[in-house]
Amino acid sequence: MKVVVTGTRGIPDIMGGVETHCEELLPRLAGLGYDVTVIRRKNYVREEKPLTEWKGVKIIDIDAPKSKHFEAIIHTFRAINKAKALGADLVHIHTIGPNLLTPYARLLGLKVVMTHHGPDYDRDKWGMVAKMMLKLGEHLGCRFANQVIVISDVIKTLIAKKCNRRKDVTLIYNGVTQPEICVYPEYFNELGITEGKYILGMCRFVPEKNLHHLVDAFVLLKNAGRIPEDMRLVLAGDSDFEDDYSCFLKKKARENDVVLTGFIKGKKLHSLLTNASCYCLPSSHEGLPIALLEAMSYDIPVVASNIPANLEIGLDKSHYFPCGNIEKLAERLEEKISLSQKTRYDMHLYDWDIIARQTGDVYIKAVG
């Protein structure tokens, strides 16, 4: 079966939750015998010599304007045309915005699988017109896709209520890989941090992640002497587009002696996850957060906002705080730091090998 994947910026080593999802899923689908091609957005490619294949996945790069509002939809249009030219049996479109073009793909005779990663119109960065278009993408994808994959039961309930999509909907969770436990003293010296003496925030620098709340809670604890003097806060990540929020967050971080790593992968990231005193995700919007699952796989204490997507993971209530409540967030961080011990989590639902087989089953249903 020839499958073309779009709606993602691309793989490998491109920042984003959907990108991480595809980076883990697509090679496994190729390993199961599917002919998988991912269409990347050329402006995110950083290799000196662009890849044409990676771990069995074919790669094609297509231009798109680097624009917050038009990049995804223009790229998806070109990717669907490319899928038709390649003779694809199926096009797999990730996220709701690009699914504006699901009816177009169907008109070309392509079977379509939509993966709904979350209601992106709830993100703070979008204006009224953009939110309307994202809602339309959700509606058209749910109306015209042959099969719909959702990454959480919250999303499944949402599209049943809003889009009346109840048939041919499959719940397949995000996954995590086996943790790579490691230490990297040279990198820690470069950052000026000590093993076990830092709180980790790891995500994109966008408003709905509420990293400014994490900075505020950290400052509150430091000023009140409620955490050790040598405890640091590390923010790992960056923004796709430098905007008012990312500039505000970086300025706030620098003013409060917060460590900024930029976008990192590999050994640097694994070492930060291995040795953190705790991980925090204070967001107001998620689909099913891969970053939180990844932190859990390293058995470090985690603190997360009590939004539905985070609650669906089913952690003990001691891991949650009311979204937006700085004092309660500070209390939870203080509790986890004071425990100073690893935490075991049940991760059996988040196995990428099982997820790949489940996705392959959806492909077979879609093609018929």
N, C-alpha and C positions, 0 to 999 in steps of 0.2 A: 504494500500500500504506500503510495507516494503522498506525503504530508508536508505542507508548507506552513510555517509558523510565523505569525506577525503580531503586532500589538506590543511587542517588547522592544527595547532599545537594542538589545543584542546580547550575545555571549562571546567569549568568557570575560570575566573581570570588569564588568560594567556595573556601576552602582545602581541599586534599586531592588526592592523586594521581588517584583515580577521577574527581574533579570536573574536573581538568585534562584528563583523557582525554576526558570527555564534552563539555567546552567546545570542544575541537578537532574531535572526530568528528561530533557531531550537526549542526552547520551544514553540513558537507560532505555528509552524507547528505540533508539537506533540499535542497541544491543539485543532488543527483543525481535529485531528483524524489520522494523519499519524504515522506509526510505524517508528520512527527515531532513528538510532544508529550512534553516532559519534565515529570514530576511532582516539584516541589521540596518540600523540608521548610520549612515557613513560618517556623520560628524562625531559619533561617539567612539569610533574605532581608533585605538591608540597603538596598534602594532606597527613596527617599522615596515614590515612586509605583511599586508593584510592577509588573514587566514582565508583559505577556501574550504577547509574541513577541520573539525576539532572533535576528537573522541567519537568519530563515526558520524557526526552531524555535518551535513553540507552547509556552507555559509555563502551567502550572496549579500553584498553591500549595495544599498541604493541610497541616493541623495535625498535629503529632505531639508527644508529650511529650519534652522535652529530657532524656533519660535515656540513659546509656551502654549500658544493657542492653535497653531496650524501644523506644527511638526508631525504630530501623531496621525492626523487624518489624511494629510497629503502622502505620508509614507505608506500608510495602510492601503490607500488607493493604488499606488504604484506596486505595492507588494502583491495585491490581489491580481492585478494584471499580469505580473510575473508568474504567479501560481498557475494562472490559466495557460500561459505560454509554455510552462514546464510540463503541462499535462497532469497536474496534481489531481488526486482523487478527493482530497479534502484540504481545507484551509482551517487552521486552528488560530482563532483570534483572541488574544488576551486583553483583558480590561474592557470596561464598558464604552469608553470614548471611541476607540477604533471600530466597535461594533455598529456604529452608524452605517457602515458600509456592508453589513451582512446581507441586506436585500440585494445590493449590487453583485456580491459574490454569488448569490443564489441565481440571479438573472444570467450570469455567465455559465451556469450549470455546475458550479462547485458545491460540494457538501461542506457545511460549516459546523465546527464545534466552537462554542463560546465558553471561555473561562471567566467567570465573574469574580474578580478579586476584592470587591467591596464597592460601596456607593461613593465613588470619587467626588460626586457633587457635594458631599458633606465637608470636603476639604476647604480650609479657610482661604486658600490662595486663589480660588476661582471667583470671578464676578458673576453677576446675574445671568448674562447671556451664556457664558461658558457652562454654568450649572444647568441651564435649560438644555444645552446641546448634549451634555453628559447624561441627563435623564432620558433624552430622546435616544441616545445610543443604547442605554440599558433597555429601553422599551423595544427598539427595533431588533436588538440582539436576541432578547427573550422571545420575541414574536416570530422571527424568521430562522434562527439557528436550528439545525437538525437535532443537535444535542447541546445541553447546557451543563457545564461543570461549575459547582459552587465550592468554595473552600471553607465554608462554615455553615452550621445550621441556621445561624442568624441571617445569612444571606439567602438561604433557601426559603425561609419564612418570608423574608422581604419581597422576593420576586413572585412568590405565590400571591401575596396580598396586593402588591402594586401593579404587577404585570400579568397576573392570572396565569402564570406559567407553573404548572404542577406536573405535567407529563414530561418524560425524557429529560429529567433533571437529576444529576448524580452528585452526591456530596463526596468530595475527595479532599482531604485535608492537605495543607502544606506539610512539608517534611523537614527533617534535619539529618545531616550526615553524622557519622561517628566523630566524636570530638578528637582533635589533634592536640593532645596535652603537651605543652612545651614551655620552656623559659627562654628568654631572649635578653640577657643582661645588658648587652650593648644598646639595644633599643630603649630599654628602661632608663639607662643612664642618659641617653639622648633626650628623652622626655622629662627627665628629672623626677621620676616616680620610683616607688619601692613596691616589691611584690606584696600583695595583701593589704596595701595601704592606699587604695583608691576605689572610688565609686565609678562605675562605667555606664555611660550613656552612648548607645550605638544605633544610629539611624540617620536618615536624611535631615538636613537643616531646613525644615518647612514648618509653618506655624502650627499645624495640627499635632505635631509631635511634642509640643509644649516643653522643649528643652530649656526654655527660659524659666519655667517653673522649677525644674531640677536645679538650675543655678541658684535660684532664690532660696530653695530649701537647703542647699549646701551652705550658702552664706549664713542663713539663720542658725544652722547647727554650729558652724565655726565661730561665729560671733558670740554665741551663748556658751561656748566651751563644752558642748555636748558630745563632741567626737574628738579623737586624738588630734593633736596639733599638726602631726605630719600626714594626716589624711588628705588626699587630693581628689579632685573631680576630673575625670577624663571624658571628653566628648569625641567619639570616633565617627567621622562622617563629614559630609559637606552638602552643598546644594547643587542641583543641576544648573540653575540659573541664579547668578548673584543678584539678589533683590533686597528690598528694604529690610525684610525679616532676617535674612542670613547675615547681612551687615550688622544689624542690631544685636543679634545673638553673639556674633564673634567679638564685637566691641564689649558687650556685657561680660563675656567669658574672660577676655584679656584683663579687664578692670578688676576681676575677682580671682585672679591667679588660677584660672581653670586651664587645663591642658587641652589643646586642640591638635588632633593628629592628622586631620584631613582624611580623605578616602583611603582606606587601607584594606588589604587582603592578605591571605597567606600567613606566614609565620608571625608577622607583626600582630595581626588580628587574633590569631590563636593564642599567642602569649598573653595578650590583654584579657581574653576570656578565661584563660587558665588561672590567672592570678588575681582576679578582681575580688574585692571584699564583698561587693554585691553589684547587681545590674539593675538599672531602672528604666522603665518605659512609661512616661507620664502622659501619653498621647490621648487626644480626644476623638480620634478616628483611626480605625484599623479594619482590615479584612480578616486575616488570621496572621498575626505578626511573626514572620520568620525570625526576626532578630531576637524576640523573646524566647522562642523555641530553641534557638541556637544557644542562648545563654543558659537555658535550663539543661541542655545536653552536657554542659560542663559542670553541672552540679553546684553552681554558685547560687547563693540566695538571690531571689529576684523580687522586685517591687514593681507593680503595674497599676495603672488607673483602672477604675471599676467600670469601664465601658463594656457593652455586651460582647464584643469580639474577644477581649481579654478574659472576661469571666467564663467564656465557653471553654477555655483551656482547663478550667476546673481546679485551680490552685486553692489551697487553704486560704481562708479569709484574711489571715495575717499577712498575706502577700499583696493585698489590694488596699487602695486608698481612694477616697472620693475625688473624682477627676476635678482638677483645678484648686483643690484645697492644699495650700502650701504647708500649713502647720501639720496636717495629717500625713502628708508626704514626708516631711522631716521626721516625724515620729516613727514611721515605718523604716526609713533609712537608718535611724539611730538603733532601732531594735535589731535589724539584720547585721549591722556592723558590730554591735555588742556581742552577738552570738558567736561570731568568728568561727563558723563551721560550715562544711559542705552540706548541701541539701540534696536528697535523692528524689528524682521525679520519675513518674511513669511515662515513658516516651514511646510505647509500643504502637500508638496510633499514627506516628509521624515517620514511618519507614518509607524512604524514597523508592525502594525496589517494589514494594507493594503498591505504592502510588502509581508507578509506571505501568504496572499490569492493569490496574483499575482504569487508567487513562486509555490504554490500548483497547480495553473492552468497550469504552465509550466510542472510540474511533470505528470499531466494527459495527456497532449499532447505527452510527451515523451513515456509514457507507451502505449498509444493508446487505 
